[in-house]
Amino acid sequence: MKRLIFATNNKHKVEEVRAALDGIVEIVTLAEAGLSGEIPETADTLQGNALQKAQWVWDRTHTDCFADDTGLEVDALGGAPGVYSARYAGEHCSFDDNIDKLLAALEGKSNRSADFRTVICLIEGGEPKYFEGRVDGQILTERHSNGEGFGYDPVFMPDRFALSFAEMPLDVKNTISHRGLAVAKLAAHLK
Ligand code: IMP
C-alpha cells in the first residue's frame, strides 16, 4: 500500500485521519519517519502554513507527505482568529483561554456566523496539491459540551444541527466537519 507521512504531532488528528484513509494509504507519523523537532508554521494563510509544514517533511525525506492547517473564521471579527486560531489568546494559551477571548470579543454582537476551514497540502513527487473543507455555523453565547472534541468545539454549532461540535459523537462530527470534508477529498484523490 502507498505510504504517506502526515506532518503533525497531534495524535488525535493521526487517529482521525488513519480511520478515514483506512485501506487507501498507510499513514506514517513523524516519529515513525524518524523526524523530530518543531515544524515551522509562520505563513499568514492556511494554504501557506499547510504547504510550509508538508514542505518541511518533503525536504527531509523526499517521501510523499501531507499537512493540514485549520482556522476558525468569524464573520463579525473580519475572519479572525483564522490562521491564528491556536494562539488567539497568546502563545501557549489553553483552549479555554481562546474560547474566553472569543466570547468576550462577540459580547453583544448579533452576527455570530463563523466557519471552520481546513486546507490540506499533499506533496506527491515534489508537487503540492490542495484539498479544502469548510463547515458553516454559529458561535454560541456559552459553552455546550459533553466532553467530546477539542479547541473551539464547545462554542461552535454547525448549521442544520442543534448540538455543538463538543456535544456530537466524533463519528458524526467527522462526517460534516471541515477536516472530515478535506480528508474525504484527499481520500478521493488517492483512491
Ligand atoms: P490546526 O491547524 O489543525 O492545528 O488548528 C488550529 C487551531 O484551530 C487549533 O488549535 C484549535 O484551536 C482550532 N481547531 C482546529 N480544528 C478544530 C476542531 O475540529 N474543533 C475545534 N477547534 C479546532
Residues whose N, C-alpha, C, O or C-beta is under 5 A from the ligand:
A	BS01	IMP	D68 D69 T70 G71 S85 A86 F150 G151 Y152 D153
